[in-house]
Each structure stands twice: as structure tokens, then as C-alpha cells.
Amino acid sequence: MFIVHHRKFFYAFSGLLFLCSIAALFVWGLKPGIDFTGGSILQVDYATSTRPTAAELTPAINALKLGDYSIRETGATGYIIRTTELTPAQHDAVMSALSENGTVTVTEKEFDSVGPILGQEALQKSWISIGLVILAIVLFITFAFRRVSRPVKSWKYGVIAIVALAHDVILPAGVFAVLGHFFGIEVDTLFVTALLVVLGFSIHDTIVVFDRVRENLKHDFEGKQRKPFDAIVGESISQTFVRSVNTSLTTLIAIAVLYIAGAPATQPFALALLVGITSGTYSSIFLGSPLLVTVYKWQEKQSA
């Protein structure tokens, strides 16, 4: 009952995070990677004692007149260079610049290129994927809770779930908008994959609580106890709280290990999962379920 009773505080906290994320997205936006814009990504590795600084490499790369590019350290010995799409000749010229005309040994670990048309197609399909997942979730919840229309209509469960999902998607997007502006972190198709995983985890946690509400409503109706709706929701949250937190915590520990010990290429993916799953666990307990009570209270005022 504590969460239900103090739901306005949790609404305010969620609203603050949501508005900050929206502001970051509007002011800075996400920094798209080559998966969406097209371009080339090159990862190289030096011996620890011979790796030049980024400042030393910049003049040589600028002389190639490649257009927009970025150079970022990875690990203790490597760099990741992102550029516009490179031709084979330009690729050789970049490798020559990185090796300081052959005077320093440099090893190419990865080189990928994506055309602008493929990038735009990937962006469109990413938005379509997210939209279809959200639509499928609404339809599923509306169908699954069709027998629980007392005192809140089944379709409203679906709408509330979408509110929670929007919260869980916008928060990691806002975090990456900040990281993109200050640290040059880009989003790619792995980021979209992470958001889809977050949607799955978030709706799982939300449905666990909603399903317990459904069961408690059924038992209350059959036993003719007629408990207040907010009391039933509070009991349902209490009954599922430990399970939801423990399930998410074990997942977050595994993802944290991936973030710390994994390859640099997977770190943004792991970070998006860490932020999104944490947000999803919070929203299912402190946002989605209390919103059922708020909707019910609003209905009561309207009928009065």
C-alpha cells in the first residue's frame, strides 16, 4: 500500500526523468552511427608503447580531406575511426596515416562500410519494428485482460502498459542523447535491438503485476469480500515486488559483467540494456500499477 498511497511522488519522479530525457532528445538528439547514416568504421590496434595520441594522428587524417570523421580510443592500445564511406584507395591512405607512413606498426582489427541507402532503410525498419511491437503488446493485453473489466476496462490496462513502455524507451534514449553530445557515443542497430529487448522485459514485469491484480480481483469477487480497488492493487504489488526485483537484478548483474568485461563494440548495447531494464523494473512497480488506481479514481469522480 505504501507505493499506491505515495503514487504522486513516484509520478513526479518519473515525470522529471521523462521530461529531462525529452529535453535532451530535442536539444541534442541522438548521434546516429554508420548503420543509419552510411559510412565506414575502422578499428585498429597498436603495440602499447607505440600508440600515438589522437592529437598526433588528427593532422594526418585531416590532410586526407575525408569529410566528417571521429577518432576514439578503445582499450589501452586501439582506436575506432568513423568516417564517410571510404573507397579502397582512401582506406589504404587512412591506414598509411595511422601507421605514420609505415614507421609504426598498426593492426587492422575491423573494417566495415554501409551505404547511405542501406542506412536509411535500416532506420525505417527500426521504427517500424518498434511500432509493431508496441501495437502487438496493446492488442495482447487487451485480449488477455478481456475478462477483467471490473472496475477498470481491459483496454485501459493496455494503454497504461504503453505509458510505462514509453517511459522505458525514452529514458535510455535520453541518456544516449547526453552521451552522444558530450562523449560522441553513437546509436546503431544494436541500440534498436536493446530497446526491443527492453520493451520485452518491461512488459513482462508489468504483466506479472497486472496478472496478480486480475487474480486478486477474481478471488475478491468470488469471495464477495469487496475490498477497495486500491487495496487490491497494493496487495498485488507487494506479492510480486520481490520476484520482479530479483529477476531484474540477476539479469542486470549479467549485463553489467558484459559491459565491464565485454568488447568495446558491445558496451553501448549493454549500457542501453542496463538503463532500460532498470527503468522497466521501476515503471512496472512504481508507475504502471499505481496508474490503475489513478484511472479508477478518475472514473469514480466522473461517475459521481
C-alpha positions as CSV (number, residue, x, y, z in Angstrom):
1,M,0.0,0.0,0.0
2,F,3.0,2.3,0.5
3,I,3.6,2.6,-3.2
4,V,-0.1,3.2,-4.0
5,H,-0.5,5.7,-1.2
6,H,2.5,7.7,-2.3
7,R,2.0,7.3,-6.0
8,K,2.0,11.0,-6.7
9,F,5.6,11.2,-5.5
10,F,6.6,8.4,-7.9
11,Y,4.7,10.1,-10.8
12,A,6.6,13.3,-10.1
13,F,9.9,11.5,-10.1
14,S,9.1,9.6,-13.3
15,G,7.8,12.7,-14.9
16,L,11.1,14.6,-14.1
17,L,13.2,11.9,-15.6
18,F,10.9,11.7,-18.6
19,L,11.0,15.5,-19.2
20,C,14.8,15.6,-18.9
21,S,15.1,12.8,-21.4
22,I,12.7,14.5,-23.8
23,A,14.6,17.8,-23.4
24,A,18.0,16.1,-24.2
25,L,16.5,14.5,-27.3
26,F,15.1,17.8,-28.5
27,V,18.2,19.8,-27.7
28,W,20.9,17.4,-28.7
29,G,19.2,14.4,-30.4
30,L,20.7,11.0,-30.9
31,K,24.0,10.7,-32.7
32,P,23.4,8.2,-35.5
33,G,26.0,5.7,-36.3
34,I,27.0,4.5,-39.8
35,D,24.3,1.8,-39.6
36,F,21.8,4.7,-40.2
37,T,23.8,7.4,-41.9
38,G,26.1,5.3,-44.1
39,G,29.9,5.4,-43.8
40,S,32.9,3.4,-42.7
41,I,34.2,2.2,-39.3
42,L,37.8,1.2,-38.8
43,Q,39.2,-0.3,-35.7
44,V,43.0,-0.6,-35.3
45,D,45.4,-1.7,-32.7
46,Y,48.9,-0.6,-31.8
47,A,51.6,-2.0,-29.5
48,T,51.1,-0.4,-26.1
49,S,54.4,1.6,-26.3
50,T,53.9,2.8,-29.9
51,R,50.3,4.1,-29.9
52,P,50.3,7.7,-30.9
53,T,47.9,10.2,-29.3
54,A,44.7,11.2,-31.1
55,A,46.1,14.7,-31.4
56,E,49.2,13.4,-33.2
57,L,47.0,11.4,-35.7
58,T,44.5,14.2,-36.4
59,P,46.6,16.4,-38.7
60,A,47.5,13.3,-40.9
61,I,43.8,12.3,-41.2
62,N,42.7,15.9,-41.8
63,A,45.2,16.1,-44.8
64,L,43.2,13.3,-46.5
65,K,40.1,15.5,-46.6
66,L,37.7,12.7,-45.8
67,G,34.9,15.0,-44.5
68,D,33.3,14.4,-41.2
69,Y,35.1,11.7,-39.1
70,S,35.7,10.8,-35.5
71,I,38.5,9.1,-33.7
72,R,38.0,7.5,-30.3
73,E,40.3,5.4,-28.1
74,T,39.3,1.8,-27.4
75,G,41.1,-0.1,-24.7
76,A,44.8,0.7,-23.9
77,T,46.1,0.2,-27.4
78,G,43.5,0.9,-30.0
79,Y,41.4,3.4,-31.9
80,I,38.0,3.4,-33.6
81,I,37.7,5.7,-36.6
82,R,34.3,6.5,-38.1
83,T,34.3,8.3,-41.4
84,T,32.2,8.8,-44.5
85,E,32.2,5.8,-46.8
86,L,35.7,5.0,-47.9
87,T,36.9,3.8,-51.2
88,P,39.7,1.1,-51.2
89,A,42.3,3.9,-52.1
90,Q,41.0,6.1,-49.2
91,H,41.1,3.1,-46.8
92,D,44.8,2.5,-47.7
93,A,45.5,6.2,-47.2
94,V,44.0,6.1,-43.8
95,M,46.0,3.1,-42.8
96,S,49.1,4.8,-44.0
97,A,48.3,7.9,-42.0
98,L,47.6,5.8,-38.9
99,S,50.9,4.0,-39.3
100,E,52.7,7.3,-39.8
101,N,53.8,6.2,-43.3
102,G,54.8,2.8,-42.1
103,T,57.1,3.9,-39.2
104,V,54.7,2.5,-36.6
105,T,53.2,-1.0,-36.6
106,V,49.4,-0.9,-36.7
107,T,47.0,-3.8,-37.0
108,E,43.6,-3.6,-38.6
109,K,41.0,-5.4,-36.4
110,E,37.8,-4.4,-38.2
111,F,36.6,-2.5,-41.2
112,D,33.0,-2.2,-42.3
113,S,31.2,0.1,-44.7
114,V,27.5,0.8,-45.1
115,G,26.0,2.8,-48.0
116,P,23.6,5.7,-47.2
117,I,20.6,3.9,-48.9
118,L,21.1,0.8,-46.6
119,G,21.4,3.2,-43.7
120,Q,18.1,4.9,-44.3
121,E,16.4,1.5,-44.9
122,A,17.8,0.3,-41.5
123,L,16.4,3.4,-39.8
124,Q,13.0,3.0,-41.3
125,K,12.8,-0.7,-40.4
126,S,13.9,0.1,-36.9
127,W,11.0,2.5,-36.3
128,I,8.6,0.0,-37.9
129,S,9.8,-2.8,-35.7
130,I,9.3,-0.7,-32.5
131,G,5.9,0.4,-33.7
132,L,4.7,-3.1,-34.5
133,V,6.0,-4.4,-31.1
134,I,4.0,-1.7,-29.2
135,L,0.9,-2.4,-31.3
136,A,1.1,-6.2,-30.6
137,I,1.6,-5.6,-26.9
138,V,-1.6,-3.4,-26.7
139,L,-3.6,-6.0,-28.6
140,F,-2.3,-8.8,-26.5
141,I,-3.0,-7.1,-23.1
142,T,-6.5,-6.0,-24.3
143,F,-7.3,-9.7,-25.2
144,A,-5.6,-11.2,-22.2
145,F,-7.5,-9.0,-19.7
146,R,-10.8,-9.0,-21.5
147,R,-12.5,-10.8,-18.6
148,V,-11.3,-8.3,-16.1
149,S,-13.4,-5.3,-16.9
150,R,-14.4,-4.5,-13.3
151,P,-13.7,-1.8,-12.2
152,V,-11.2,-0.8,-15.0
153,K,-11.8,-1.7,-18.6
154,S,-9.4,-4.2,-20.1
155,W,-8.2,-1.9,-22.9
156,K,-7.1,0.6,-20.2
157,Y,-4.6,-1.9,-19.0
158,G,-3.1,-1.9,-22.4
159,V,-3.0,1.9,-22.5
160,I,-1.3,2.1,-19.1
161,A,1.2,-0.5,-20.2
162,I,2.1,1.7,-23.2
163,V,2.6,4.7,-20.9
164,A,5.1,2.6,-18.9
165,L,6.8,1.4,-22.2
166,A,7.1,5.0,-23.4
167,H,8.8,5.8,-20.1
168,D,11.2,2.9,-20.5
169,V,12.2,3.7,-24.1
170,I,12.6,7.5,-23.7
171,L,14.9,7.2,-20.7
172,P,17.7,5.2,-22.3
173,A,17.2,7.4,-25.5
174,G,17.7,10.5,-23.3
175,V,20.8,9.0,-21.7
176,F,22.3,8.3,-25.1
177,A,21.4,11.8,-26.3
178,V,23.5,13.1,-23.4
179,L,26.3,10.6,-24.1
180,G,26.3,11.4,-27.8
181,H,26.6,15.1,-27.2
182,F,29.4,15.0,-24.5
183,F,31.2,11.8,-25.4
184,G,30.4,11.1,-29.0
185,I,28.6,7.8,-28.3
186,E,26.6,6.8,-31.4
187,V,23.4,4.7,-31.8
188,D,23.2,1.9,-34.2
189,T,21.1,-1.2,-34.9
190,L,22.3,-2.7,-31.7
191,F,20.8,0.2,-29.8
192,V,17.4,-0.5,-31.5
193,T,17.9,-4.2,-30.6
194,A,18.5,-3.2,-27.0
195,L,15.3,-1.1,-27.0
196,L,13.3,-4.1,-28.3
197,V,14.7,-6.2,-25.5
198,V,13.8,-3.5,-23.0
199,L,10.3,-3.5,-24.3
200,G,10.1,-7.2,-23.8
201,F,11.5,-7.1,-20.2
202,S,9.3,-4.1,-19.3
203,I,6.0,-5.6,-20.5
204,H,6.9,-8.9,-18.8
205,D,7.3,-7.2,-15.4
206,T,4.2,-5.1,-15.9
207,I,2.1,-8.1,-16.9
208,V,3.3,-10.0,-13.8
209,V,1.8,-7.3,-11.6
210,F,-1.3,-6.9,-13.7
211,D,-1.9,-10.6,-13.7
212,R,-1.8,-10.7,-9.9
213,V,-4.3,-7.8,-9.9
214,R,-6.5,-9.9,-12.1
215,E,-6.2,-12.9,-9.8
216,N,-6.9,-10.9,-6.7
217,L,-9.9,-9.2,-8.3
218,K,-11.3,-12.7,-9.2
219,H,-10.8,-14.0,-5.7
220,D,-12.3,-10.9,-4.2
221,F,-15.4,-11.2,-6.5
222,E,-15.9,-14.9,-5.8
223,G,-15.4,-14.5,-2.1
224,K,-17.7,-11.4,-2.1
225,Q,-15.2,-9.5,0.0
226,R,-15.5,-6.3,-2.0
227,K,-12.1,-4.9,-1.0
228,P,-11.3,-1.4,-2.2
229,F,-9.6,-1.5,-5.6
230,D,-6.5,0.5,-4.4
231,A,-6.1,-2.1,-1.6
232,I,-6.1,-5.0,-4.2
233,V,-3.5,-3.2,-6.3
234,G,-1.4,-2.6,-3.3
235,E,-1.5,-6.2,-2.3
236,S,-0.7,-7.3,-5.8
237,I,2.4,-5.1,-5.9
238,S,3.5,-6.4,-2.5
239,Q,3.1,-10.0,-3.6
240,T,5.2,-9.6,-6.8
241,F,7.7,-7.0,-5.6
242,V,10.5,-9.4,-4.5
243,R,10.1,-11.6,-7.6
244,S,10.3,-8.7,-10.0
245,V,13.3,-7.1,-8.3
246,N,15.2,-10.4,-8.0
247,T,14.5,-11.4,-11.6
248,S,15.7,-8.0,-12.9
249,L,18.7,-7.9,-10.6
250,T,20.1,-11.2,-11.8
251,T,19.7,-10.0,-15.4
252,L,21.4,-6.7,-14.6
253,I,24.4,-8.4,-13.0
254,A,25.0,-10.4,-16.1
255,I,24.7,-7.3,-18.3
256,A,27.0,-5.4,-16.0
257,V,29.6,-8.0,-16.5
258,L,29.2,-7.8,-20.2
259,Y,29.6,-4.0,-20.1
260,I,32.7,-4.2,-17.9
261,A,34.5,-7.2,-19.5
262,G,33.0,-7.2,-23.0
263,A,34.4,-5.8,-26.2
264,P,34.1,-2.0,-26.7
265,A,31.7,-2.6,-29.6
266,T,29.1,-4.2,-27.3
267,Q,29.4,-1.7,-24.4
268,P,26.8,0.8,-25.8
269,F,24.4,-2.2,-26.3
270,A,25.0,-3.3,-22.7
271,L,24.6,0.2,-21.3
272,A,21.3,0.6,-23.1
273,L,20.1,-2.6,-21.6
274,L,21.3,-1.6,-18.1
275,V,19.4,1.7,-18.2
276,G,16.3,0.3,-20.0
277,I,15.8,-2.8,-17.8
278,T,16.3,-0.7,-14.6
279,S,13.7,1.8,-15.9
280,G,11.4,-1.1,-16.8
281,T,11.5,-2.7,-13.4
282,Y,10.9,0.7,-11.8
283,S,8.0,1.6,-14.1
284,S,6.2,-1.7,-13.7
285,I,6.1,-1.4,-9.9
286,F,6.0,2.3,-9.2
287,L,4.3,3.7,-12.3
288,G,2.2,1.2,-14.3
289,S,0.4,-0.4,-11.4
290,P,-0.4,2.8,-9.4
291,L,-1.8,4.2,-12.7
292,L,-4.5,1.6,-12.4
293,V,-5.6,3.2,-9.2
294,T,-5.4,6.7,-10.7
295,V,-7.6,5.7,-13.6
296,Y,-10.1,4.1,-11.2
297,K,-10.2,7.2,-9.0
298,W,-10.8,9.3,-12.1
299,Q,-13.6,7.1,-13.2
300,E,-15.2,7.4,-9.8
301,K,-15.1,11.2,-9.9
302,Q,-16.6,11.2,-13.4
303,S,-19.5,8.9,-12.4
304,A,-20.1,11.0,-9.3
